[in-house]
């Protein structure tokens, strides 16, 4: 057998090493309470037209997606202006058992290393993906938790349901505005159920929607 070159060997990867933490976009999937449902309508078929083409209709905050400043800040940067380097690089995944809000106290006790710039929050809300109905009893990040992230220099924070904060929080929307005003990318709608706590490389590429207030994304973790 011919010996492979070092370069060729370096290109051989174990497919199981890549963890897709995105939610599949499909008709009937759970969406935010006032988000439009996903529609995937065939326009052409192979049998009839020699090529399949479909029309896709979905909201900008469907499934796994990013929130740019424009989502809550008038005149803020749109989805196409988000810095790619904030969404690609080392990240830390931490699991929390809190059923309502993850606070600064919880984050402080989670052994998150100094210098962490990308943080993914795994919560009990992950089980809600099994339901097609939008639930409001998910776990969010509190206002003081958002402040903690800003103080620590976090550039991206992600969570495993459709919003980074609870709609019934007494400080509703202050988590969003605190993070976005500090140019922290918010990554929502992750599926972290199969992801152990630890250190990874995050690759998150949202659609380049011109002036978008949000953008669906594909997010993948690579073990270090």
MOTA-V493241 format. One record per residue. N is the residue number from 1. OMEGA is omega as a letter, one per 20 degrees, with the letter a starting at -180 (* if undefined). NEAR is the number of other ideal C-beta (glycine too) atoms within 10 Angstrom. D_FIRST is the distance of its C-alpha to the first C-alpha in Angstrom with 1 decimal. Layout:
BEGIN
n;omega;near;d_first
N;OMEGA;NEAR;D_FIRST
N;OMEGA;NEAR;D_FIRST
END
This chain:
BEGIN
n;omega;near;d_first
1;a;3;0.0
2;r;4;3.8
3;r;6;6.3
4;r;11;9.0
5;r;9;12.5
6;a;6;15.3
7;r;7;17.1
8;r;9;14.5
9;a;9;14.2
10;a;9;18.0
11;r;8;18.3
12;a;7;16.7
13;r;9;19.9
14;a;7;21.1
15;r;5;23.6
16;a;7;25.9
17;a;9;26.4
18;a;12;28.7
19;r;17;32.2
20;a;13;34.2
21;r;25;37.8
22;r;17;39.4
23;r;21;41.6
24;r;9;40.9
25;a;17;43.6
26;r;10;45.2
27;r;12;48.6
28;a;8;50.6
29;r;16;48.9
30;r;22;51.3
31;r;19;52.7
32;a;17;55.2
33;a;12;58.8
34;r;8;59.9
35;r;17;56.6
36;r;13;56.1
37;r;13;54.0
38;r;18;50.6
39;r;11;50.9
40;a;12;48.0
41;r;9;49.6
42;r;11;47.9
43;r;9;49.3
44;r;12;47.1
45;r;12;44.9
46;a;9;42.1
47;a;7;44.2
48;a;9;47.3
49;r;11;46.1
50;r;8;42.5
51;r;8;41.5
52;r;12;42.1
53;a;10;44.2
54;r;11;46.1
55;r;9;48.7
56;r;11;48.0
57;r;12;51.1
58;r;20;50.9
59;a;17;52.5
60;r;20;51.3
61;a;23;51.1
62;r;23;49.2
63;r;25;46.5
64;a;24;44.4
65;r;29;46.1
66;r;29;47.4
67;r;25;51.0
68;r;26;52.0
69;a;25;55.4
70;a;20;57.0
71;a;21;56.8
72;a;19;59.7
73;r;13;60.9
74;a;6;63.0
75;a;6;61.5
76;a;16;58.3
77;r;16;54.9
78;a;18;53.2
79;a;25;49.7
80;a;15;48.4
81;r;14;49.6
82;a;24;47.8
83;a;12;45.7
84;a;13;42.0
85;r;9;41.4
86;a;19;43.5
87;r;22;41.3
88;r;15;37.9
89;a;16;37.1
90;r;15;37.5
91;a;28;39.7
92;r;21;41.2
93;r;23;41.7
94;a;19;44.7
95;r;16;46.1
96;a;19;49.9
97;a;10;52.0
98;a;14;55.0
99;a;11;56.3
100;a;15;58.2
101;r;21;57.6
102;a;24;55.3
103;r;17;57.6
104;r;18;57.4
105;r;12;58.1
106;a;18;55.1
107;a;24;52.8
108;a;12;54.2
109;a;9;53.4
110;r;15;49.8
111;r;9;48.3
112;a;16;47.1
113;r;9;45.9
114;a;6;47.9
115;r;9;46.3
116;a;17;44.9
117;r;18;45.1
118;a;23;43.6
119;r;24;44.9
120;a;25;44.1
121;r;29;46.7
122;a;23;45.7
123;r;25;48.9
124;a;17;50.3
125;a;22;50.7
126;a;20;47.1
127;a;13;48.4
128;r;19;50.6
129;a;19;47.7
130;r;8;48.0
131;r;9;51.5
132;a;9;52.1
133;r;7;55.4
134;r;15;55.8
135;r;14;56.9
136;a;10;58.9
137;r;12;58.3
138;r;22;55.1
139;r;23;54.4
140;r;25;55.0
141;a;31;55.1
142;r;24;58.7
143;a;22;60.5
144;r;17;60.4
145;r;24;56.7
146;r;30;56.2
147;r;16;58.3
148;a;21;56.2
149;r;25;53.1
150;r;15;54.8
151;a;10;56.0
152;r;17;52.6
153;r;12;51.1
154;r;23;49.0
155;r;19;47.8
156;r;24;46.5
157;a;25;47.6
158;a;27;46.3
159;a;27;47.5
160;r;29;46.5
161;a;27;49.3
162;r;25;51.1
163;r;23;53.2
164;r;23;53.0
165;a;28;56.6
166;r;21;58.9
167;r;12;61.4
168;r;10;64.0
169;r;17;63.6
170;r;9;66.9
171;a;15;65.3
172;a;14;63.5
173;r;12;61.6
174;r;17;62.1
175;r;27;58.5
176;a;23;57.3
177;r;18;59.7
178;a;22;59.1
179;a;26;55.3
180;r;22;55.5
181;r;14;58.3
182;r;16;56.1
183;r;15;53.2
184;r;24;51.1
185;r;24;48.8
186;r;25;49.4
187;a;29;46.5
188;r;23;47.7
189;r;28;46.6
190;r;29;43.4
191;a;20;41.9
192;a;23;41.0
193;a;12;41.3
194;a;10;37.7
195;r;19;37.6
196;r;11;38.3
197;r;13;40.4
198;a;12;38.5
199;a;13;37.1
200;r;21;35.0
201;r;14;34.3
202;r;24;36.4
203;a;16;35.6
204;a;27;38.6
205;r;14;39.2
206;r;25;42.6
207;a;15;43.6
208;a;13;45.3
209;a;16;48.7
210;r;8;51.3
211;a;11;54.1
212;r;22;52.7
213;r;17;54.4
214;r;23;51.2
215;r;21;47.7
216;a;23;45.2
217;r;23;42.0
218;a;15;38.4
219;a;26;37.7
220;r;15;34.5
221;r;24;33.9
222;r;14;30.8
223;r;14;30.7
224;*;9;30.8
END
